[in-house]
Amino acid sequence: MTANQTDQAESADKSKHQPMTAPARGVPPQLRRLFQAESNSVLIATIALIVLIGALHPNFFNAGQLRDMLQSSVYVALLASGMAFLLSMREIDLSVGANFGLSLISTALLIRSGINPWLAGLAGIVIGAAMGLVNALIVQFIAIPAIVATLASMQIYRGLALALSGGQQVNGLPLNNSFFDTLAGKFLGLPISVWILIAVTAALTVVLRLTPFGYRVRSIGSNPEAAQFSGISQPWTRVKVLVLVGALCGLAGVLGLAFFTSGDPNVGTGFELQAIAAAVIGGTPLRGGSATVVGAVIGAILLSVVSSGLVYFNIPANWSSFASGIVVLLAVAVDSLLRSRRKARKSELGLS
C-alpha cells in the first residue's frame, strides 16, 4: 500500500467516527473550534432561566433591567475568564477578589491625589498585574501550591486596601472627567464595560485555543509529567498565567471604580468564590486540561441572573449565596452526568 493510500485509509477510518453534522463551509476549522460545545449548556440554561423569570414577571424583560444585570456581571466575569486559565492548569487563585478591591482603591487614591484618571486607571491595571506577579513569586520561591499562597495574599491585599483607605470610602473624585463619562457610559445601548468584556473574552479565547501559550496551559493541566517531559516550563507558564489573572483583576477594578465612582475597601469580598463557580458552571473542569473562557463569562452572567431573579420572587438577598450554591451543584452534577454518558457512548462505539 502506498503512502497516499495509507493516508486515505486513515482518513476514511476517522470519518466513520465523526458526528454527522453539516460542515460550516468557508469557516476555518480553527475558528469553528473557538466556541465549541463546552459553553452551550450554560448558555441554554441562562436563556431558559431568563425566559422563565420573564414569563412569571414580565418586568424582568425590561431593557434597563437586562442591561443592569449584564453590568453587574462584568467584574466577576473578568475574574472568571482568568480563573479558567488557572483551573485548566489545576490551579486556583483565592486572592482575585482582594486584588480587585486593592486595584480599585489604589486607582481611586491616585486619582484623588491629582493624577490624571486615565493614567491612574492604567496604573491600576499594572498594580493588579504586579500583585499577580507577587503571587507567582511566592508560589515559585517558597514552593507552595497556588491555593495556599493566594489564601495568604488574599488577607494581605484586603488588609492593604483597608489600611490605605483608612477603612473609609475614597470619595472626592473628579466625576466630570472623561474617564468616568466614558467607562461608565454606553455604546449601542450596552455599557462600555460590557463591550470591553466582550473584547477581552474574544482575545483570551484566541489565546487559549490558538496560541502556543494556550496549548502549554492546557497541556500542563492535562498531564503535568508529559508536559515537563516535552520541555514545557511549568513554573514560567504559571507565572504568566498568574500575572494575566492579576491584570484582569486590575482591569475589573478600574471599570468598577468608573461605575461606582468611589472606592469601598470591602468591595470584591466573595468574588473569588463567584469567579471559581462561574468558571466551573461554564464548563471548565477542576481536573484541568481544558477550559472555556466563553463559558466562564456566561457562567458569571448566569449567577447575576440568579441574584437578580431572587428580587422578583421577594426572596431576601441573604439567600443569594444559597441559590448560587444550588446552581453550582446542579451545574456540576449535570456536567458529570453528561460526561459519563458521552464516555459510555464512546465505549459502545469502540472509541478511545
C-alpha positions in Angstrom: 0.0 0.0 0.0 1.4 3.4 -1.0 1.7 6.3 1.4 -1.1 8.1 -0.3 -3.4 5.0 0.0 -2.5 4.8 3.7 -3.5 8.4 4.3 -6.8 7.8 2.5 -7.5 4.7 4.6 -6.8 6.6 7.8 -9.0 9.5 6.8 -11.8 7.1 5.9 -11.4 5.3 9.3 -11.6 8.7 11.1 -14.6 9.8 9.1 -16.6 6.8 10.3 -16.4 8.2 13.9 -17.2 11.8 13.1 -20.6 13.1 14.0 -23.0 13.6 11.1 -23.1 17.4 11.1 -23.2 19.7 8.2 -19.8 21.4 7.7 -19.6 25.1 8.1 -18.4 26.0 4.6 -15.9 28.8 4.3 -15.1 28.8 8.1 -11.6 27.7 9.0 -11.7 24.7 11.4 -9.6 26.7 13.9 -12.3 29.3 14.2 -15.0 26.7 14.5 -13.2 25.2 17.4 -13.1 28.6 19.3 -16.7 28.4 20.6 -17.4 24.7 20.7 -20.0 23.0 22.9 -18.4 23.4 26.3 -20.3 26.6 26.8 -23.5 25.6 25.1 -25.1 24.0 28.2 -24.6 27.1 30.4 -25.8 29.4 27.6 -29.0 27.3 27.2 -29.5 27.3 31.0 -29.0 31.1 31.2 -31.5 31.8 28.4 -34.0 29.3 29.8 -33.8 30.9 33.3 -34.2 34.4 31.8 -37.3 33.3 29.9 -38.7 31.5 32.9 -38.3 34.5 35.2 -39.6 36.8 32.5 -42.7 34.7 31.9 -43.6 34.9 35.5 -42.5 38.5 35.9 -42.7 40.4 32.6 -40.8 43.4 34.1 -37.7 41.2 34.1 -37.6 41.7 30.3 -37.2 45.5 30.8 -34.2 46.7 28.8 -32.8 48.6 31.7 -33.1 45.5 34.0 -31.2 43.3 31.5 -28.6 46.0 30.9 -28.0 46.4 34.7 -27.8 42.6 35.0 -25.0 42.5 32.4 -23.3 45.4 34.0 -23.2 43.7 37.4 -21.8 40.5 35.9 -18.8 42.2 34.3 -16.4 42.2 37.2 -16.9 38.6 38.2 -16.8 37.6 34.5 -13.4 39.2 34.0 -12.1 37.4 37.1 -13.7 34.1 35.9 -12.1 34.4 32.5 -8.7 34.4 34.2 -9.7 31.7 36.6 -10.5 29.5 33.6 -6.8 29.6 32.7 -5.8 28.7 36.2 -8.3 25.8 36.5 -7.1 24.5 33.2 -3.7 24.1 34.9 -5.2 22.6 38.1 -4.5 25.8 40.0 -6.8 28.2 41.9 -6.2 31.9 42.9 -8.1 32.8 46.0 -6.9 36.4 46.0 -8.7 37.7 42.9 -11.5 39.4 45.0 -9.0 41.1 47.2 -6.8 42.0 44.2 -9.9 43.6 42.6 -10.6 45.6 45.7 -7.0 46.8 46.2 -6.7 47.8 42.5 -9.9 49.8 42.8 -8.8 51.5 46.0 -5.3 52.2 44.6 -6.7 53.8 41.5 -9.1 55.9 43.5 -6.4 57.2 45.7 -4.1 58.0 42.8 -7.0 60.0 41.2 -7.7 61.8 44.4 -4.0 62.7 44.7 -4.3 64.7 41.5 -3.0 62.1 38.9 -4.8 62.1 35.6 -7.6 59.5 35.9 -6.6 57.7 32.7 -3.0 57.4 33.9 -4.3 56.2 37.2 -6.5 53.7 35.5 -3.5 52.3 33.6 -1.6 52.2 36.9 -4.5 50.3 38.5 -4.1 47.6 35.8 -0.4 47.4 36.4 -0.9 47.2 40.1 -3.2 44.3 39.6 -0.6 42.5 37.4 2.1 43.3 40.0 0.0 41.6 42.7 -0.4 38.6 40.4 3.4 38.6 40.0 3.8 38.6 43.8 1.5 35.5 43.9 3.7 33.8 41.3 6.9 34.6 43.1 5.5 33.3 46.4 4.5 30.1 44.6 7.8 29.7 42.8 10.3 30.5 45.6 8.5 29.2 48.6 7.4 26.2 46.6 3.8 26.0 47.9 0.6 25.4 45.9 -1.1 28.5 44.5 -4.2 27.9 46.5 -2.2 28.2 49.7 -0.1 31.2 48.6 -3.2 33.1 47.4 -5.1 32.3 50.6 -2.4 34.3 52.4 -2.1 37.0 49.8 -5.9 37.4 49.9 -5.7 38.5 53.5 -2.6 40.7 52.8 -4.3 42.5 49.8 -7.6 43.0 51.7 -5.6 44.4 54.7 -3.7 46.8 52.4 -7.0 48.1 50.9 -8.4 48.7 54.4 -5.1 50.3 55.6 -4.6 52.6 52.6 -8.2 53.8 52.7 -8.3 54.1 56.5 -11.3 51.8 56.4 -13.3 54.5 54.8 -14.7 55.0 51.3 -12.5 57.0 49.0 -14.6 59.9 47.7 -14.0 63.4 46.3 -13.1 62.1 42.8 -13.4 64.4 39.7 -16.6 62.7 38.3 -16.9 65.2 35.4 -13.7 63.8 34.0 -13.9 61.9 30.7 -12.6 58.8 32.5 -15.9 58.3 34.3 -18.1 59.6 31.5 -16.5 57.1 29.0 -16.0 54.0 31.0 -19.4 54.3 32.8 -21.1 55.3 29.5 -22.9 53.3 26.9 -22.4 52.4 23.2 -25.1 51.0 21.0 -27.3 50.5 24.1 -24.8 48.5 26.1 -22.4 49.7 28.8 -18.9 50.3 27.7 -17.7 47.8 30.3 -19.7 45.1 28.6 -18.1 45.8 25.3 -14.7 45.7 27.0 -15.7 42.3 28.5 -16.7 41.0 25.0 -13.3 42.1 23.6 -11.3 40.5 26.4 -13.3 37.3 26.1 -12.6 37.1 22.4 -8.9 37.8 22.9 -8.5 35.3 25.7 -10.4 32.6 23.8 -8.0 33.0 20.9 -5.0 32.9 23.2 -6.3 29.8 25.0 -7.3 27.9 21.8 -4.9 29.0 19.1 -1.6 30.0 20.6 1.4 28.0 21.9 0.9 29.6 25.3 -2.7 28.4 25.5 -1.5 24.9 24.4 1.1 24.9 27.1 -1.5 25.9 29.7 -3.8 23.1 28.7 -1.0 20.6 28.4 0.2 21.2 31.9 -3.3 20.6 33.3 -3.9 17.6 31.2 -0.7 15.7 32.0 2.0 17.6 34.0 4.5 14.8 33.7 4.2 14.6 29.9 4.3 18.4 29.7 7.5 18.5 31.6 9.0 15.7 29.5 8.2 17.6 26.4 10.1 20.7 27.6 7.3 22.9 28.7 8.4 25.2 31.6 5.6 24.8 34.2 7.0 27.5 36.6 7.3 30.1 33.8 3.9 29.3 32.4 2.4 29.5 35.9 4.0 32.9 36.4 2.5 34.2 33.1 -1.0 33.0 34.0 -0.9 34.5 37.5 0.2 37.8 36.1 -2.6 37.6 33.5 -5.1 36.9 36.2 -3.8 39.9 38.2 -4.0 42.2 35.2 -7.7 41.1 34.7 -8.3 41.9 38.4 -6.8 45.4 37.9 -8.9 46.0 34.8 -12.1 44.9 36.6 -11.1 47.2 39.5 -10.7 50.2 37.2 -14.0 49.5 35.5 -15.6 49.1 38.9 -14.3 52.4 40.1 -15.6 54.2 37.0 -19.1 52.7 37.6 -19.3 53.1 41.4 -17.5 56.5 41.3 -16.0 55.8 44.8 -13.7 53.3 46.4 -15.0 50.9 49.0 -12.2 48.9 50.7 -14.6 46.0 51.2 -15.7 45.8 47.6 -15.0 42.4 45.9 -15.5 40.3 49.0 -16.5 36.9 47.9 -15.7 37.5 44.3 -13.1 34.7 44.3 -15.7 32.0 45.0 -18.1 33.5 42.5 -15.3 33.5 39.9 -14.5 29.9 40.6 -18.2 29.0 40.5 -18.7 30.8 37.2 -15.8 29.0 35.5 -17.0 25.6 36.8 -20.6 26.3 35.8 -19.3 27.4 32.4 -17.7 24.1 31.7 -14.1 24.4 32.9 -13.5 21.2 34.9 -11.5 21.2 38.2 -9.4 18.3 36.9 -7.6 20.6 34.5 -6.6 20.0 30.9 -9.4 22.1 29.3 -11.2 25.4 29.7 -13.7 27.7 28.1 -13.4 31.4 28.6 -16.8 32.0 26.9 -18.4 29.5 29.3 -16.8 31.2 32.3 -18.2 34.6 31.3 -21.7 33.1 30.6 -21.4 31.4 34.0 -20.9 34.8 35.6 -23.9 36.1 33.8 -26.0 33.1 35.0 -25.0 33.9 38.6 -26.1 37.5 38.0 -29.4 36.3 36.6 -30.0 34.2 39.7 -29.2 37.1 42.0 -31.5 39.5 40.1 -34.2 36.9 39.8 -34.4 36.5 43.6 -35.6 40.1 43.9 -38.6 39.4 41.7 -39.7 36.5 43.8 -39.4 38.5 47.0 -36.6 36.3 48.3 -34.2 38.1 50.7 -30.8 39.0 49.3 -29.2 36.9 52.1 -30.4 33.8 50.2 -28.3 34.8 47.1 -25.3 32.7 48.1 -27.5 29.8 48.9 -29.2 30.0 45.5 -25.8 30.4 43.8 -24.5 27.3 45.6 -27.5 25.3 44.4 -26.9 26.4 40.8 -23.2 25.4 41.0 -24.1 22.0 42.5 -26.7 21.4 39.7 -24.3 22.5 37.0 -21.6 20.2 38.2 -24.0 17.3 38.6 -25.4 17.8 35.1 -21.9 18.2 33.6 -20.8 15.0 35.4 -23.8 13.1 34.1 -23.3 14.3 30.5 -19.6 13.4 30.6 -20.4 9.9 31.9 -23.0 9.4 29.1 -20.5 10.6 26.5 -17.9 8.3 27.8 -20.3 5.3 27.8 -21.3 6.2 24.2 -17.7 6.3 23.1 -17.2 2.9 24.7 -20.1 1.5 22.8 -18.7 2.8 19.6 -15.3 1.4 20.4 -13.7 4.8 20.5 -10.8 5.7 22.8 
